Amino acid sequence: MKVKYLLILLIVTFSIKINAQFSTLVNADGPNFFFPNATPISDGTHLYVVTAYDGLHGDGTIFKILPDGTGYSRIFDFDDAISGKNPSGSLFFDGTFLYGMTNGGGINSMGVIFKIKPDGTMFSKLFDFDGTNGGYPYSGHLISDGTYLYGMTSYGGMNYGGLLFKIKTDGTGFTHVLDFSDTLSGKIPFGSLFYDGTFLYGMTEQGGSNNGGNGTIFKIQPDGTNYSRIFNFSGLLTGGAPEGSLISDGMFLYGMTKYGGANDDGAIFKIMPDGTSFSVLYNFLDSTSGSYPRGSLVYDGTFLYGVTLGGGGYFYDGTIFKILPDGNGYSVLHGFTGTPNGGSPSASLFYDGTFFYGTTSEGGAPWSNGTVFKFKENPSSVTESVTESNFNVYPNPSVDGNITLTFNMPNEGNIDVHIFTTEGKLIYSNSIFCRANSHNELPVGLNEISTNTGMYILEASTSDAVFRKKIIVMR
């Protein structure tokens, strides 16, 4: 199948010294939406958010807003048996449709898989969970390998410990990839899967072979073969009860546990994809650094970013934090304060190359029903001006998936080029020597990097500054 890519570009500049900037984009008001508990996503223009409750039928909504907080529009109201209720996790965008799941509703009251156009039209219920075929999907989102969508449910399957499934985008081909089984493979998977082109990686909140069943890390091929449980969480030593997803920097997998660690407030860890070299990078401490991290980490090429559900100071309403991949440099960037700016963030951040966006499940004014926010580490000074003549991408759009990066910088030196998914997965890395005031080119085959559509972050770094561009890939 021929793949067509559309590249939408935005140039931003950063310097070494940073200051935090936080703003609330929208406060949940009850009648329109309540309890936004999922990660926002973007189609390059709007942010899309699902809410678990309220709306026309009280069963949850999908709404979109512009990144500056204007242009609010509720594009869909869920309706229990007809379309599902209480949507869980974030949406997945393939360039044409938004895909997602609900935690309840549908014919069997166990949730559904759905798709919908970004303008709110052409809603379609692709699948009704029935228990045997999984049920009650919670958190996380669907991912794609270009042919199938992959996801997990927290209940059901042949062993009633949850299910890893795949399904085609037209609703056909639903298949059990893995039926979770407590001590053998863990149970109650949360979060999303991570795909490295060969294996799917994920975590379970419970089960595994350690006493207490503190959860597992596993990998499996998309056809259901070569399953391996690569790690069992033990609680205080390694953390326990992971509820997010794994990300990669190209070498290590990184994740968080909700509980466990030295202070039983959760931990940040890394591990090699073969299950070796596990290490705890950081142990959360409620009163100072936050507690009960939810969702997944996000990688910007230098730091890992995330949120905690609680802790972090006087208000104990959660934090935004960052940490280096080696475990150094942990800092709280923002402490939530409840009613003024939201509280208890329970989903991952979304990164567009400039801003981080997220949701809080509580707080905000005036009803404390939750918020959508954006956050940025602002430069204290700009080290170098960037224009299209300095750093460009063509052709735009690309009809065959091949693009070329051009560099024409005032000073010679190496430029390191990285491409990340918004979940922090490094999918491309290269370096090019740029001569001063000369034309330099670096071709990149996007169709060789990923078959997934959606947003990617292209980052080029010199000794003076870091330049980023948003790339949206649409089939």
N, C-alpha and C positions, 0 to 999 in steps of 0.2 A: 504494500500500500504506500502510495506516495505521501510524503510528509511535507507540509508547508509550515514555515515558521514565520512569525511576525515578531520583530524586535522593537520594543519601545524603550527609549533610552532617556536616562536622567543623570546629569553629572552633578557630583557632590565632591567636596573637598574636606579633608580632616587634617588636623595637626596633632602633635603629641599631647599637649596639655588640653584637658577637657573640663567642662562644667556641665552639670546635669540640667536638663530642661524637661519639665513634666507638664502636660495639659490634659484636662478631661474633655473628650470630644462630645460625649452625649451621656446624660443621666437617664437610667431606666425610670419610666414614669408609671409603670403598672398597667394601665389600659393598653398601651401600645406594645410594651415588652417588659419582661421581668426576669431577673436571674440570668444574665448573659454569662454562660459558664464555658465558653469555647473560644478557641483561638481565632481571631479575625484572619481572613485571607483576602487576596486582592486579584482583580483581573487586569490591573494596570491603571484603572481609573477609580473604581469604587472599592471600598472595603465591605466584605460580606460577613455577617455575624448571625449565629443561631442563638435563640433564647429558649430556655426549657419550659417557660410558662407564659401565661397571658396571651394576648392576641384575641382575635375574634371569638375563638372557641375555648380559650384558656389552656390550650394544649401546646403552646410554643409558636415561635415565628422565625422567619428569615427576614432580615432587613439589610439595607445597604446604606452607606454614607460615604461622602467624600473624605479624603484624608485630613481635610481641615475642619471636619465636624459638621459641615453643611450638607444639604442634599439628602436628608434622611428620607428613606422610603421603605415601607414594609411591603415586601414583595410576595410573601406567602404566609398564610395562617394554617397551621396543622389542625387536623380534625380527626383525632382518635382512630376509629376503625377504618375510616376512609383513606387517610393519608399518614397515619402514625401520630404519636404524641410524644412530647418531651424529647426533642432532638438532642443527641449527645455528640460530643466531639465537634471538630470543625469540618468544614466543607472541603472537597477536592474539586479543582477546576481543570478541565481538559481542553480549554480553549473554546468550547461550545456550550457544554453543560456544567452545572454544579452538581456534585454527587455528595450524598450524606446518609446518615442513619438516624433512626429514632430509638430511644430506649424503651418505648412502650407503644401501645396502639397497634393498628393493623388488624387483620382478621383474627389473629390469635392472641392479641394483646401482649405480644412479646417483641414488638419493634419491627421496623421495615428498613429496606434500602430504597432510596429514591434518587431521582435526578430532576433538575429544573433549569430552565434558561435563566441567565442573569437578569433578564427583564421581568421575571416572574411568570412567564408563560411556559407551556408545554411540561407541566409537572407530570411525572410518571412514577408510580410505585413499582419498582423493579422486582421486589421480593418481600414476602412475609415470613418472618422467622416463626418457627412452630415448636421450638424446644429441641426436638431431634436434630433439626438443622440449625441449631444455635438459638440464642435468645438474649434479650436485654443487652445489646451492645452498649458499652459505656466508655466515654472518653475516646481519645484518638480520632483517627480519620482513615478513610480509604486511601490506598496508594495504587499505582498502575505500573504495569510493565509494558504498556503499549497495546496489549491485547486484553488482559484481564484486570479487574479491580480486585484487590486483596484487602481483607479486614479481619477483625476478631470480634467475637461475642464473649461476654463475661459469664454466660450461663449456657447450658444446653450442650449439644453434641452427644455422641454415643455414651460418654462417661459422665455427662452433666457437669463437667469441669470447665466448659467453654470450648470454643471452636475457632480454628483458623480456616477461612474459606476463600474461595475465589469465584468471581462471577463476571460475565461479559457485560459490556455497557448497555446492551439491549435487554438485559435481565435473564438471558439464557445461560446455560453452562454452569449453573451453581454446583460447586464441588467442595467436599470436605478435603482440605489439605492436611489438617491435623486435628484430631480429637484429644484435648488435654485430659490428663489422667493423674491428678494429685501427685503422689510421690514419684511417679515415673517421669512426668513431663511438666509438673506444675499445674496449677489450676487458677481460674479467674484471671485471664489476661486483661490488662488495661493498656491504654496508650495505643500507638500505631506501630506498624511494622516498618523496618528499615531494609531496603533492598540494595545490595552492592553490585547487582548485575549477575550474580551467581546464587547467592543465598538470601533468604529472608531472615532477619533477626528480630527478636522480640523479647518481652519479659512477661512473667506472670506475677501477680501480687501475692499468691499463696502457693503452697505445695513445694515440691522438691524433696530431696533426701535428707536435709538437715532437720534436727528436732525443732518442732514448732512450725515448720513449713513456711519459711519466710520469703518464698518466691524463687524464681529461676531466671536465667538468661538462656535462650535457646536459638538455634538456627536450623533452617530446613530449606531445601530447594523448592521452587514453586510448583513442581509436580508432585510434592509430598514425599520425596525420597531424601535419603541422607540426613535424617533428623539427628541432631545432637544437642544434648543439654550441656552447655558449656560452663555453667556456673550455678551454684546453689548459695543463696544468701543465708547468712547465719544469725543476723540480728545485730547485736552490739559490736561485733568485730567488723562486719562488712556492710551493715545496713540491712534493711528488710522492707518488704511490702512496696516494691516499685510500682508507681502508677503512671509513669510517663513512657517515653519512647527513647530509643538509642539514637545517637547521631555519630558521625565519623569525621575525623580530620584527615582521612586518607590512610591513617595507620592504626590508631586506637579507636575503639568505641567508647562513648561517654554517656553517662546516665546518672540518675538520682534515685534515691530511695526515700519514701515518705517517713519511715520510722527507722529505728536502729542507729548505728553509729555510736561513737563514744558517749554522746549525751542523750541518746534515744530521741533526737530531734530530726533525724534524717542525715543523709550523707551524699556527697558527690563522688563518683568513682570513674575509673577507666579500666579497660580490659582489651586485650588483643582479640581479633575475631576468632582465633582458634581456642580461646578460653584461657590462655596463659597471661601472665604479667598483670593480674588483677591488683589494683591498689586503690585505697581510699584517698581521694585528693583533699577532701575537706569534711569535717564533722560540724554540722550546724549546732548553734547554741541559741536557744529561744530568745533570750533577753537582748542579745547583741547582734546576731547575724541572721536571725529568722529561724523558723521551724516548719517542718512538714512541707518540703518542696513538692510542688505539683507540676504536672506537664513535663516538658522536655527542655533541654538546654538548646541554645542557639549559638552558633559560632560565626564570628565576623572575620575570621582569619587571624586574629590575635587573641581575643578573649572569648570565653564562654559566658553567656548571659542566661539568667533564669529568674524565676519568682518563687517565693515561699508563701504558703497559705497563711501562716501566722508568724508571730514574733517580730523581732526587729526594733525593739525600743518601747517607749512609753505606751503607745496605742496598741501594740501587738496585733496589728491588722495586716501584716505581711510586708514583704520587701521585694525590690528589684535588686539583683546583685550581679557581679561579674567576678571571674576568676581566670587565671592563666591555666592552660592545659597541663602544666606541670604541678599545679596545686598552689602556686604562689599567687600573691597579688589579690587575695579576696577582698572585696569591698562592697558595702551596701551603698547603692546609688540612689535609692529612693525608699522611704518608709511610708506606707499607706496609713492614713489617719481616719478612716471610717467615713463619716458623713461628708467632710469637705471634699475628699478626692477619691473615695472608694476604699474598699477593704476586702481582704480574703481573695486574692487572685488565685483561681483554681485551674488555669489553663496556660499553655505555653505562650511565649511571645511570638509575634510575627515580625520579621525584619525585612524591610524593603531596600536596604542599602544605605538609607539615610536615617529613618526613624524606626523605633520599635513600637509596635502596637499590641495592646492586650485588653483583657476584660477583668473586671472584678465582680464577684458574685454577690457582694454586699456593698453597703455604703453609697456615697454619692448623695447629692441634694435634689429634691427635698425628701424623697421617700426611702432612701437607703435600700433601693432595689438593685443596685449594681451600676457599673459604668463601663464605657469604652474609653481607653486612654491612649495617648502616644507619648513617647519618651525619646529623648535624644541626648547624647553626650556632645555638647556644643564645643567647637574650637574656641580657645581663648584668643587665637590669632590664626590667620590664614597664611600658610607658608609659601604657597605658590598658586598663581592664578591658572585656572584650567579652562581651555576653550576647545571647541570641536577641532580646531587646527592642531592642538597639542595631542589630542587623544580621541580617536574616532573609531566607529564600527561601520562597515559597509559589506554587502548591500543591505538596504533596509526598505522593504522586507526582503528576507532570503527565501527563495523558492525551493532550494535544494538542501538547506540545512548547513551550508558552508558560509562562514563569515570571515572577514579579515579585520584584524585590529591594526590601526596605524598609529605611529608615535612620531612626534616631531617636537622634542623637548629642548629647552635652552642649554641644558647641561648634559654631558655624556655620562653614561653609567648604566648599570643593570636595572631593568624593570621586571619585577616578578609579577606574573599574571596568574590569578586563581579564579575559578568559577565555583560558586557554592549554590546549593539549593537554599531556600529560605529556612529549612530545618537545620542548616548547618553542615550538610554533607558536602565535602570537597569532591568535586567531580572532574576538575581539570587543574593542572599546575604546570607552569613552564616559566622560563626566564629568557629574556632577550636583551642583548646589549644595544643600547641606543646611543648613537653618535650625536654630538651637539648640533642642533639646527639642521638635521638631515632627515630624510624620509626613511622610516623603518616600518616593516610590516611583519605581522605574525598571523598566518592562517589558522583557523580553528574549525574543525568539523563538528558542529553541534549534533548532527545525526549519529556520530560515532560516540558521543558522550552519554546521551540519555535519550530514550524514546518518550519520556514523560513530557507533557505539556505543562505550562504554568510559568511561574516567575523564578528567575535565577538572578544571582548577584555576581557581576563581573568586577573583580578588584585588581587594580594595577598599582603596585607600590614602588616608590623610589626611595632614595635616602632622605628626601625632603618631605614627602607627603604620601598620602594614600588616596587614590582616585577610585570611585565606584560608579558603576552603571547598572541600572535595572535592565534585565533582559526578560521579556515575556515570550515564551515559546507557545505557539498555537498551531494545532494541526487542523 
